[in-house]
């Protein structure tokens, strides 16, 4: 094989549905899955636990490089995330952890430390990579790049339902504010800002079901295969 395993990148803002879609696509294709947002969340969580949220950038990057992370699926088919051997699945998905993640994501040395961690997920038969900069920075040579978006109101509603289903209580108004703040931080930052790669296909999922989005992307994967 002259080139490494194929990669399908799914980038987009918080609540665009990319996590669910990426998981569905990985299952349908039988490929590995990278949830890069979870890596930033784990760095934020680990830094907070060690009392280092305000520590120098290099210290937080050292945490990012040294974390022992495992992504598992339990008997019910639910995801399970272990940080240094401890189950942190519920904590990782809280809004608080999302805020911590968004802050550490501003640090260049942290992004640099996570670059090789993320690239190590690229293994045969292929990888579906979910994040903000998968197509622009981490896998610029990806076979297919998708930028998934949805209106801010629709994204807040989806996030609200998702958290409620997990038993995590939060108000819709607070969630909308949080999503807008986070969008602003993610798209205005100078390092790896959230934007579609020049060669990405943009898909607005505001009025589409999960099945419709999954089918559309699978169709694009097949088209790509047919032309390669
Ligand atoms: O997708 P998520 O909500 O789990 O991401 C949490 C934060 O991590 C998000 O606010 C921005 C950051 N992030 C990033 O900067 N780059 C990525 N590839 C993924 C996430």
Boltz pocket constraint, residues with backbone or C-beta under 6 A from the ligand:
constraints:
  - pocket:
      binder: B
      contacts: [[A, 14], [A, 36], [A, 37], [A, 38], [A, 40], [A, 41], [A, 97], [A, 98], [A, 101], [A, 102], [A, 105], [A, 130], [A, 131], [A, 132], [A, 133], [A, 134], [A, 182], [A, 186], [A, 192]]
      max_distance: 6.0
